[in-house]
Amino acid sequence: MIKSPVKRGSFLVLGSNRYEDTSALITLASQEGIFSVLAKRVYQPKSNLKPLLIFGNYVDLEYRYQEKISIASSLSVLYDASFLSSDYSKAMFLLFLQELSNTLFRYGDSYPLDEIVKILKALETEDTLSLCLLSLGVFLRHLGLEYTVDSCALCHRKDHIVSFSEEEGGFLCEDCAKKRDAMKTSEMELHVLRYAFMEVNEINVKRIVPRSEGRKILTLLTQKLERSFDLTPFKTFSLLYQSLL
């Protein structure tokens, strides 16, 4: 029988499910979308595929399509996320990010791979709460749910922004806020909300948001995802929130 050609690509590990005694089905994300590979005998002591069991690992993977499924053959680790679990708040962030990824994305769905990998790499040294906000902004933007935070959502005026409206989908200027009878939002909360939708780059991953306002906006954006997809509350969110107090 002619073997299918070996394929190779860079992938983010999103999760694993045990398959039979020693193998696992691994969920991976690439720029092309979400898919699964079978890691045979990955639970055996000498398996070179064990990095596929760690969520957040970024790997260069070789695999082959065989018997209606892709089979992992070999890999090299491009980024090792295992040490992040030694810090409690970072470990909770990883759990939350894993739940978001596996809930919001299905087989074939495109995934914001580059941005999430940048955030995971920054998590080693930078502020967890701030990176949580950037991650939520990435997902909301990728899923077409981004708020208007660079101008008034109604009249597109860029100055005299005084309020935020969930109903209107973003910031409101002073005039539009009066017309909608919208309450003023604190200037710092507006700054934090704007930050959540900033570009993921070397400068922005180093920014640190204030704790109180940061947690408030974190809750708001998480609830936005839950409402938009009619989801039950994310199970890991309360653990993450408590770790950020």
Secondary structure, DSSP 8 states (H G I E B T S, - for coil): -----EEEEEEEEEEEEEETTTEEEEEEEETTEEEEEEETTTTSTT-TTGGGGSTT-EEEEEEEEETTEEEEEEEEEEE--GGGGGSHHHHHHHHHHHHHHHHH--BT----HHHHHHHHHHTTTS-HHHHHHHHHHHHHHHTT---B-SS-TTT---SSEEEEETTTTEEEEHHHHHHTT-----HHHHHHHHHHTS--STTGGG----HHHHHHHHHHHHHHHHHHTT----TTHHHHHHHT-
